[in-house]
């Protein structure tokens, strides 16, 4: 299995790149989707969130009110750390289970906290998706209906993109059209060493050749 760690700051287009990799045949494990599952009503992390932030953080149906919780924690770094301390262990446990179950030749771990979680050290390659801060802002305001103030809070709560780029094996610039992004993804995919080179056969002296055992060729 070849493991790609896919990361990038909010609204850079990480999910779009993940979909392109799925189309190419990779299995994508989405840490954000897992975070939604482990914080769903009735899950242990859901109970801890209610206890930590109060029942006012829940919707009438009992599920976590994500916009309200996001507005709270992204305005308060200490609150964000408390939330991460609740959610991250459950997410990491589920990711480890899915990685152990994976049978695809290429698996992608899509995680905005790839570096911070330590999973980057386990990956064969780290791919970082980037775009300009102005594009991040516009995308958050357009696709997620955030106010400019809310969008800036989300962007500024994350480490600078340059820190991720410094650790990248592959950088996907998602500043242009999707077709341009797709070409970059395809080019990086083509460089993945899926099949190790086959060793050349050893020459044998005439009259001394024997059948070689394949029992331990692993």
N, C-alpha and C positions, 0 to 999 in steps of 0.2 A: 504494500500500500504506500502510495506517495501522498504525503499530507501537506496541503497548502494552508497556511494561516492567512486569512483574508481580513484586512482591517482598513480603517480609514475613519476620519472624524465624521460627525453627524452631517448628513445631507451631501456627502461627496459622491454618492452613487454606488456605494458598496453592494447594496442589494441588487442593483442592475447588473453588476459584474458577476454576482453570484448566480443570477439567472442564466447568464451567458455560459458560465462554466457548467451548469446543469445541462444545458443544451448540448454541450460538447461531451457529456457522458460522466461528469463528476457527480459524486454524492455531496450535497451541501448540508452541513449541520449549522443551523442558524441559532446562535446563542440568544439573540433577542426574542425569537419565537419560544425558545425554551424558558426564558425568563417570564414570559406571559403564562406559560403552563404551570410553572412552579409557584406562581403567585395567584393562581386562580382560587376561587372561593373553596374553602375546605382544606387547602394544602397547608403544610406546616409553615411555609414562608408567609402565606396570607394571614395566618393567625399571629405571627410575629409582627407583621406590618401593622395590623390593627392594634396590637398591644403597645407598639412603639409610638405610633403617630395618632392614635385615637380613632374611634369609630367614625368621626367626621370625615375621614379620608376615604370612606366607603360610599358607594352609590346606593340608592334605595334597594337594588337587588342584591346587595351584599358584596359585589365585586369591587376591587380596588378602583377608585376614580383616578385613572392614570394622569389626565391633564392636571387635576388638582394636586396630586402627589408630585408630579414633575415641577409644577410652579413652586411648590414648597422647597424641594430639595435642591433645585438648581439655583435658588436664591440663597441657599445656606449650605456652604461646603461641609459643615459638621453633620447636618442632617443627611446629606448625600452619602457621606461615609457610613453613617448608621444604616442607611438603606442598603448600601452595597454589602455591608457585613452580614445582613440578613439574607439577601438574595444570592450573592455570588457562590457561597458553598453549595447550595442546592443546584445551581446551574452547572457548576463544575462537575459535580457528581454525575449528573445526567449526561453531560458531554462525554465523560470518561466511559460511561456505559455504551453510548452510541458508537464511539470510536472502537471499542472492543468488539462490537457486533458487525462493523462494516466489512463488506467483502469486495467492494468496488476497488479497482486499481488506483483511482485518484479520489481522495476525500478532501473536502474543503471545510475548514472551520471558520465560519463567518462570525467574527467577534470584535466589537468595538474596543473591548478591554483585552485584546489578545496579548499585548505586551505586559500589562499589569498583572494578568492572571498567571503568567509563567508558561502558558501554552505555546507561546512563540518559540521557546527553547526546544519544544518537541517536534516542531514542524520541519519538513525538508526544505521549505521555502516560505518566505513571508512576502505576500503581495499587499501593497498599500495603494488605495484609491485616493486620488486627490482632485481638488478643483479650487477655484479661488474663493476667498471668504465672502466676496460679494455674491457669488453663485450659491454658496451655502445659505446665506441670508435669504436670497430670493426664493430658493426652493422651499425652505421652511415656511416662509410666509404664504407661498402659493399652494403647496401640496398638503401642508399640515394646518393651514389656516391660523398660524401664529401671528401675534402682533410683532412689530419690529423689536420691541423690548424683550418679549419672551424668546424670540429667536436668538437675539444677541446673548441672552443669559445662557442658552444651551451651548452656543458656540464657544463662549468664553470659559465655560466650566470644564472644557476639555484641554488636554495638553496641546501645544502647537503642532501643526501637521509636520513640521520639520523634524520633530523628535521621532515620529513614526518612519518618515522617509529615510532617516539615517540608519535604520535597522532593516530596510527593505531589500529583498533580493530582486523584486520586480515592482516597478512603479507604474500604475495605470493612471494616465492623466484624463480625467473625465470632464474636462473643461469645454470640449467641443461637442460635435454631434455624436449620437449613439453609434453611428456607423464607424466613426473614428475610434471610439472606445472598443468596439467589437474587433476591429483589426488588431489593436494592441493585445487584446485578450487572446485572440487566435495565434498571434505570433509567440506570445509567452507560453501558450499551451503546447505549441509545436516543439518547444525546447525542453519539455518535461522528459526526463530519462525513464520512460516506462519500462523499457526492456534493456537489461544489462547486456553488454557485448558478449558474444559467445567466444570462449577461448579457442585459439587455433589448435588443431590436433597436433600432438607430438609426433615427429618422425620416428619410425621404428626400424631397427636393423633387420635385414632380410633373414628369414629362418628363425627368428626369435620372437616373432609376434605372438601374443596370446590374447584371447578375449578378455576385455577389461570389465571388471565388475562395475555395475551401476548402483549397487546397494547403498552407497554413501555419497552419491553425487549431489544430494540435497539441493 
